[in-house]
Amino acid sequence: MRRTRWAAVGLVVALCWPAALFAQELLELKLKAAFVYNFARLTTWPATAFSGPATPLEACILEHDPVAPALQEAFAGKAVEGRPLAVRRLAGAAGWENCHIAYLGAVPPELARDVLRALAGRSVLTVHEQGAAHADGVIRLFLADRKLRFEVNQPAAERAQLRLNARLMALAIVVKVP
């Protein structure tokens, strides 16, 4: 009887463990999307970044990135500074230069490098997850002590002519990458 009870407990734990991991992954994806939404709220783009006053603020993400559905959900029906938020899913290296936010999460490092190079000199808020703070990336998301954190490359933000709100900077780890 005792052995059967422990086997049943073991089975329940074994069945629940993947569900708990899935729930944790889903929460992480939604958290990343919420961070990107708040980055959008706390960033000011130059007027020249938009073709007109009603132009949407557009976030671009690789079409197969697991954050994409959560980002679409986070942006749905919302606006920043009177501009509707939109998410565009891209298949590869083309089209990023027409974005206001470039989320480079689940991209191969060489693609991230190519996209960041293509965006040099443009007013695009880049949010990436790969490696240390890249010289061309503005914000890097990373996990530390099981918490989502971010660092800001202030010189990259200035090169992109983006003004980051003081509240955002107060929460960020600020790095000075030349």
DRENVEXGU-630780 format. One record per residue: chain; y, x, z of N, C-alpha, C in turn. Coordinates in Angstrom, 2 decimals. Example, Ala and Ser with C-alpha at 12.3 -4.5 7.8 and 13.67 -1.06 7.14 Angstrom:
# DRENVEXGU-630780
R  chain      n_v      n_u      n_w     ca_v     ca_u     ca_w      c_v      c_u      c_w
R      A    -5.69    13.19     7.80    -4.50    12.30     7.80    -3.30    13.20     7.80
R      A    -2.25    12.85     7.08    -1.06    13.67     7.14     0.03    12.90     7.87
END
This chain:
# DRENVEXGU-630780
R  chain      n_v      n_u      n_w     ca_v     ca_u     ca_w      c_v      c_u      c_w
R      A    -1.20     0.83     0.00     0.00     0.00     0.00     1.26     0.87     0.00
R      A     1.26     1.89     0.86     2.42     2.76     0.97     2.68     3.50    -0.35
R      A     1.60     3.98    -0.95     1.72     4.71    -2.21     2.28     3.79    -3.30
R      A     1.85     2.55    -3.35     2.34     1.58    -4.32     3.83     1.31    -4.13
R      A     4.24     1.19    -2.87     5.65     0.94    -2.56     6.50     2.11    -3.05
R      A     6.08     3.36    -2.78     6.83     4.52    -3.21     6.83     4.64    -4.73
R      A     5.76     4.27    -5.35     5.70     4.28    -6.82     6.69     3.27    -7.39
R      A     6.79     2.11    -6.76     7.74     1.08    -7.20     9.18     1.57    -7.01
R      A     9.45     2.19    -5.87    10.79     2.74    -5.62    11.10     3.81    -6.67
R      A    10.12     4.67    -6.93    10.31     5.72    -7.94    10.59     5.14    -9.31
R      A     9.90     4.08    -9.67    10.11     3.43   -10.95    11.51     2.83   -11.04
R      A    11.94     2.17    -9.98    13.29     1.57    -9.96    14.34     2.66   -10.11
R      A    14.19     3.76    -9.37    15.15     4.88    -9.47    15.13     5.45   -10.88
R      A    13.95     5.63   -11.44    13.83     6.19   -12.79    14.49     5.29   -13.82
R      A    14.38     3.99   -13.66    14.99     3.06   -14.60    16.50     2.96   -14.41
R      A    16.96     3.08   -13.18    18.39     2.96   -12.89    19.16     4.24   -13.21
R      A    18.51     5.39   -13.11    19.19     6.67   -13.32    19.87     6.74   -14.69
R      A    19.17     6.42   -15.82    19.86     6.45   -17.11    21.01     5.46   -17.19
R      A    20.84     4.31   -16.58    21.92     3.31   -16.58    23.12     3.85   -15.83
R      A    22.88     4.52   -14.72    23.99     5.10   -13.95    24.69     6.20   -14.74
R      A    23.90     7.02   -15.44    24.50     8.07   -16.27    25.30     7.46   -17.42
R      A    24.77     6.42   -18.04    25.48     5.74   -19.12    26.79     5.16   -18.60
R      A    26.75     4.52   -17.43    27.95     3.94   -16.84    28.98     5.03   -16.55
R      A    28.51     6.18   -16.07    29.42     7.28   -15.78    30.04     7.82   -17.07
R      A    29.24     7.96   -18.13    29.75     8.40   -19.43    30.77     7.41   -19.98
R      A    30.46     6.13   -19.88    31.38     5.10   -20.36    32.69     5.15   -19.59
R      A    32.61     5.33   -18.29    33.82     5.45   -17.46    34.63     6.66   -17.89
R      A    33.97     7.78   -18.16    34.68     9.00   -18.59    35.40     8.76   -19.91
R      A    34.74     8.07   -20.86    35.37     7.79   -22.15    36.59     6.89   -21.97
R      A    36.46     5.87   -21.14    37.59     4.97   -20.89    38.73     5.69   -20.18
R      A    38.38     6.61   -19.29    39.39     7.39   -18.59    40.15     8.28   -19.55
R      A    39.44     8.93   -20.47    40.10     9.78   -21.47    41.05     8.95   -22.31
R      A    40.61     7.76   -22.72    41.47     6.88   -23.51    42.70     6.46   -22.71
R      A    42.53     6.16   -21.43    43.66     5.79   -20.58    44.64     6.96   -20.44
R      A    44.11     8.17   -20.33    44.98     9.34   -20.27    45.82     9.43   -21.54
R      A    45.18     9.28   -22.70    45.90     9.37   -23.98    46.97     8.29   -24.06
R      A    46.64     7.08   -23.63    47.64     6.00   -23.62    48.83     6.39   -22.75
R      A    48.56     6.93   -21.57    49.66     7.33   -20.68    50.43     8.52   -21.23
R      A    49.74     9.44   -21.92    50.47    10.53   -22.57    51.45     9.95   -23.59
R      A    51.01     8.93   -24.34    51.89     8.28   -25.33    53.10     7.65   -24.64
R      A    52.86     6.99   -23.52    53.95     6.35   -22.78    54.97     7.36   -22.25
R      A    54.50     8.56   -21.93    55.35     9.55   -21.26    55.80    10.69   -22.19
R      A    55.74    10.44   -23.48    56.19    11.42   -24.47    57.25    10.77   -25.35
R      A    58.26    11.55   -25.69    59.29    11.07   -26.61    59.23    11.92   -27.87
R      A    59.09    11.24   -29.01    59.07    11.89   -30.31    60.46    11.86   -30.90
R      A    60.81    12.82   -31.74    62.11    12.75   -32.43    62.10    11.58   -33.42
R      A    63.25    11.03   -33.68    63.35     9.89   -34.60    62.78    10.23   -35.97
R      A    62.86    11.49   -36.36    62.37    11.91   -37.68    60.85    11.83   -37.80
R      A    60.15    11.63   -36.69    58.68    11.52   -36.72    58.22    10.18   -37.25
R      A    59.15     9.23   -37.39    58.81     7.87   -37.83    59.58     7.54   -39.09
R      A    58.95     6.81   -39.99    59.62     6.44   -41.24    60.61     5.29   -41.05
R      A    60.49     4.54   -39.96    61.41     3.44   -39.69    61.28     2.97   -38.26
R      A    62.16     2.06   -37.83    62.15     1.61   -36.43    60.90     0.81   -36.04
R      A    60.21     0.23   -37.00    59.03    -0.57   -36.68    57.72     0.17   -36.97
R      A    57.84     1.45   -37.36    56.64     2.24   -37.65    55.77     2.36   -36.41
R      A    54.49     2.05   -36.52    53.61     2.17   -35.35    53.46     3.62   -34.89
R      A    53.22     3.77   -33.62    52.86     5.07   -33.06    51.35     5.16   -33.25
R      A    50.93     6.11   -34.07    49.53     6.16   -34.49    48.80     7.35   -33.88
R      A    47.66     7.05   -33.27    46.76     8.08   -32.74    45.61     8.23   -33.72
R      A    45.28     9.47   -34.05    44.16     9.74   -34.95    43.05    10.42   -34.17
R      A    41.83    10.08   -34.56    40.64    10.59   -33.89    39.53    10.68   -34.93
R      A    38.65    11.62   -34.74    37.51    11.75   -35.64    36.66    10.48   -35.54
R      A    36.24     9.93   -36.68    35.60     8.62   -36.70    34.36     8.52   -35.81
R      A    33.63     9.61   -35.62    32.41     9.54   -34.83    32.61    10.02   -33.39
R      A    33.84    10.27   -33.00    34.10    10.72   -31.63    33.76     9.58   -30.68
R      A    33.00     9.84   -29.62    32.63     8.76   -28.69    33.82     8.13   -27.97
R      A    34.97     8.78   -27.96    36.16     8.22   -27.32    36.83     7.16   -28.21
R      A    36.53     7.17   -29.50    37.23     6.30   -30.45    37.23     4.82   -30.05
R      A    36.08     4.21   -29.73    36.12     2.79   -29.35    36.96     2.53   -28.08
R      A    36.87     3.43   -27.11    37.65     3.27   -25.88    39.14     3.42   -26.16
R      A    39.49     4.32   -27.08    40.90     4.51   -27.44    41.43     3.27   -28.16
R      A    40.63     2.70   -29.05    41.05     1.47   -29.73    41.25     0.35   -28.72
R      A    40.36     0.26   -27.75    40.49    -0.76   -26.71    41.73    -0.53   -25.86
R      A    42.00     0.72   -25.50    43.16     1.05   -24.67    44.48     0.77   -25.39
R      A    44.51     0.93   -26.71    45.73     0.75   -27.49    45.93    -0.70   -27.96
R      A    44.89    -1.50   -27.94    44.93    -2.85   -28.51    46.04    -3.70   -27.89
R      A    46.93    -4.21   -28.76    47.97    -5.12   -28.34    49.10    -4.49   -27.54
R      A    49.13    -3.16   -27.46    50.16    -2.50   -26.66    51.20    -1.85   -27.56
R      A    52.35    -1.58   -26.94    53.44    -0.92   -27.65    54.07     0.11   -26.71
R      A    54.70     1.11   -27.32    55.44     2.13   -26.58    56.81     2.23   -27.23
R      A    57.85     2.09   -26.43    59.22     2.14   -26.95    59.41     1.16   -28.10
R      A    58.79    -0.01   -27.99    58.91    -1.04   -29.02    58.06    -0.82   -30.25
R      A    57.31     0.27   -30.27    56.45     0.56   -31.43    55.02     0.15   -31.10
R      A    54.39    -0.63   -31.98    52.98    -0.98   -31.73    52.12     0.28   -31.79
R      A    51.07     0.29   -31.00    50.14     1.41   -30.99    48.99     1.13   -31.96
R      A    48.58     2.14   -32.67    47.49     2.00   -33.63    46.58     3.22   -33.51
R      A    45.31     3.01   -33.86    44.33     4.10   -33.87    43.76     4.18   -35.28
R      A    43.76     5.40   -35.82    43.17     5.63   -37.14    42.02     6.61   -36.98
R      A    40.86     6.24   -37.49    39.68     7.10   -37.44    39.59     7.88   -38.75
R      A    39.45     9.20   -38.61    39.41    10.07   -39.78    38.02    10.69   -39.93
R      A    37.67    10.98   -41.17    36.33    11.51   -41.45    36.26    13.03   -41.36
R      A    37.37    13.71   -41.53    37.34    15.18   -41.54    38.71    15.76   -41.29
R      A    39.03    16.84   -42.01    40.27    17.59   -41.77    41.50    16.97   -42.44
R      A    41.33    16.01   -43.32    42.47    15.44   -44.05    43.08    14.26   -43.31
R      A    44.40    14.12   -43.41    45.10    12.95   -42.90    45.71    13.09   -41.51
R      A    45.44    14.15   -40.81    45.95    14.32   -39.44    47.46    14.49   -39.40
R      A    48.05    15.04   -40.46    49.49    15.31   -40.45    50.33    14.04   -40.47
R      A    49.73    12.89   -40.71    50.46    11.63   -40.69    50.35    10.91   -39.35
R      A    49.81    11.58   -38.35    49.59    10.98   -37.03    50.71    11.38   -36.07
R      A    50.85    10.64   -35.00    51.77    10.99   -33.92    51.01    11.62   -32.76
R      A    49.77    11.21   -32.61    48.86    11.79   -31.61    47.59    12.18   -32.35
R      A    47.13    13.39   -32.11    45.86    13.84   -32.69    44.92    14.14   -31.53
R      A    43.88    13.31   -31.40    42.89    13.52   -30.34    41.74    14.32   -30.93
R      A    41.61    15.55   -30.45    40.59    16.47   -30.95    39.55    16.69   -29.86
R      A    38.79    15.66   -29.59    37.79    15.74   -28.54    36.49    16.30   -29.04
R      A    35.67    15.47   -29.64    34.34    15.87   -30.10    34.41    16.39   -31.53
R      A    35.17    17.47   -31.71    35.27    18.08   -33.04    34.75    19.52   -32.94
R      A    34.14    19.99   -34.01    33.72    21.39   -34.01    34.95    22.30   -33.86
R      A    34.80    23.42   -33.17    35.95    24.32   -32.94    36.68    24.72   -34.21
R      A    35.94    24.95   -35.32    36.61    25.35   -36.56    37.45    24.21   -37.13
R      A    37.01    22.96   -36.98    37.80    21.82   -37.42    39.05    21.68   -36.56
R      A    38.91    21.84   -35.24    40.06    21.78   -34.34    41.09    22.83   -34.74
R      A    40.62    24.03   -35.01    41.52    25.12   -35.42    42.25    24.77   -36.72
R      A    41.51    24.23   -37.70    42.11    23.86   -38.99    43.14    22.75   -38.83
R      A    42.80    21.74   -38.02    43.73    20.62   -37.80    44.98    21.12   -37.09
R      A    44.81    21.94   -36.06    45.97    22.46   -35.33    46.86    23.29   -36.25
R      A    46.26    24.06   -37.14    47.05    24.84   -38.11    47.83    23.91   -39.04
R      A    47.18    22.85   -39.52    47.84    21.91   -40.43    48.98    21.17   -39.75
R      A    48.90    21.01   -38.43    49.93    20.28   -37.70    51.07    21.15   -37.21
R      A    50.97    22.45   -37.41    52.02    23.38   -36.97    53.37    22.96   -37.56
R      A    54.37    22.86   -36.72    55.71    22.48   -37.16    55.93    20.99   -37.28
R      A    54.91    20.18   -37.00    55.04    18.72   -37.06    55.15    18.16   -35.64
R      A    55.76    17.01   -35.53    55.93    16.36   -34.22    54.70    15.51   -33.90
R      A    53.61    16.21   -33.60    52.35    15.55   -33.28    51.90    16.02   -31.90
R      A    51.62    15.05   -31.04    51.07    15.35   -29.72    49.59    15.58   -29.89
R      A    49.16    16.83   -29.73    47.74    17.14   -29.86    47.10    17.12   -28.48
R      A    45.97    16.43   -28.39    45.19    16.36   -27.16    43.81    16.88   -27.52
R      A    43.40    17.96   -26.85    42.11    18.56   -27.19    41.30    18.83   -25.93
R      A    40.02    19.08   -26.12    39.13    19.34   -25.00    38.47    20.70   -25.10
R      A    38.54    21.36   -26.22    37.80    22.60   -26.45    38.46    23.80   -25.79
R      A    37.70    24.61   -25.11    38.12    25.91   -24.62    39.38    25.93   -23.78
R      A    39.94    27.12   -23.65    41.18    27.30   -22.90    42.33    26.72   -23.70
R      A    43.48    26.62   -23.07    44.65    26.06   -23.75    44.92    26.84   -25.03
R      A    44.79    26.19   -26.14    44.99    26.80   -27.44    46.49    26.99   -27.66
R      A    46.85    28.05   -28.34    48.26    28.36   -28.55    48.99    27.25   -29.30
R      A    48.27    26.44   -30.07    48.92    25.39   -30.85    48.70    24.00   -30.28
R      A    47.82    23.83   -29.33    47.54    22.52   -28.75    48.51    22.20   -27.63
R      A    48.94    20.95   -27.52    49.92    20.56   -26.51    49.23    20.22   -25.18
R      A    48.22    19.37   -25.20    47.56    18.96   -23.96    46.06    19.19   -24.08
R      A    45.48    19.77   -23.04    44.03    19.96   -22.99    43.47    19.16   -21.83
R      A    42.51    18.30   -22.12    41.79    17.54   -21.10    40.54    18.33   -20.70
R      A    40.23    18.33   -19.41    39.02    19.01   -18.96    38.57    18.42   -17.64
R      A    37.29    18.63   -17.34    36.72    18.18   -16.07    36.75    19.35   -15.09
R      A    37.20    19.08   -13.86    37.18    20.07   -12.78    36.87    19.32   -11.50
R      A    35.88    19.78   -10.78    35.46    19.11    -9.54    35.19    17.63    -9.77
R      A    34.53    17.34   -10.91    34.14    15.98   -11.28    35.34    15.05   -11.47
R      A    36.51    15.62   -11.75    37.72    14.84   -12.00    38.30    15.26   -13.34
R      A    38.88    14.29   -14.04    39.53    14.58   -15.31    40.92    15.13   -15.02
R      A    41.21    16.27   -15.56    42.50    16.92   -15.36    43.08    17.26   -16.74
R      A    44.34    17.69   -16.73    44.93    18.11   -18.00    45.93    19.22   -17.77
R      A    46.05    20.05   -18.80    47.06    21.09   -18.77    47.95    20.93   -19.98
R      A    49.20    21.31   -19.81    50.21    21.16   -20.85    50.67    22.54   -21.28
R      A    50.69    22.75   -22.57    51.22    23.97   -23.16    52.67    23.64   -23.54
R      A    53.59    23.93   -22.64    55.00    23.57   -22.83    55.61    24.18   -24.09
R      A    55.36    25.46   -24.40    55.92    26.00   -25.66    55.42    25.25   -26.90
R      A    54.14    24.82   -26.90    53.63    24.05   -28.04    54.33    22.70   -28.14
R      A    54.59    22.06   -27.00    55.32    20.78   -27.00    56.73    20.97   -27.56
R      A    57.37    22.06   -27.17    58.73    22.34   -27.67    58.72    22.61   -29.17
R      A    57.70    23.38   -29.63    57.61    23.64   -31.08    57.41    22.34   -31.86
R      A    56.71    21.39   -31.26    56.47    20.09   -31.92    57.64    19.14   -31.72
R      A    58.68    19.58   -31.03    59.87    18.77   -30.74    59.53    17.51   -29.95
R      A    58.58    17.65   -29.03    58.17    16.55   -28.17    58.78    16.75   -26.79
R      A    59.30    15.68   -26.24    59.84    15.75   -24.89    58.87    15.04   -23.96
R      A    58.32    15.80   -23.02    57.35    15.25   -22.08    58.07    14.85   -20.81
R      A    57.82    13.63   -20.37    58.45    13.07   -19.19    58.17    13.92   -17.96
R      A    59.11    13.97   -17.04    58.97    14.76   -15.81    57.78    14.29   -14.98
R      A    57.47    12.99   -15.01    56.31    12.49   -14.25    55.01    13.07   -14.82
R      A    54.94    13.19   -16.12    53.76    13.79   -16.76    53.66    15.26   -16.37
R      A    54.77    15.96   -16.43    54.77    17.39   -16.12    54.44    17.65   -14.65
R      A    54.83    16.74   -13.78    54.54    16.90   -12.35    53.03    16.82   -12.07
R      A    52.30    16.08   -12.89    50.86    15.93   -12.71    50.05    16.97   -13.45
R      A    50.68    17.67   -14.37    49.97    18.60   -15.25    49.85    19.99   -14.63
R      A    48.86    20.70   -15.11    48.81    22.14   -14.91    49.57    22.68   -16.12
R      A    50.64    23.40   -15.88    51.48    23.88   -16.98    51.09    25.31   -17.32
R      A    50.80    25.52   -18.59    50.45    26.85   -19.05    51.52    27.31   -20.03
R      A    51.75    28.59   -20.06    52.76    29.16   -20.96    52.04    30.03   -21.97
R      A    51.59    29.41   -23.06    50.94    30.15   -24.13    51.99    30.41   -25.19
R      A    52.21    31.67   -25.55    53.27    31.97   -26.54    52.98    31.38   -27.90
END
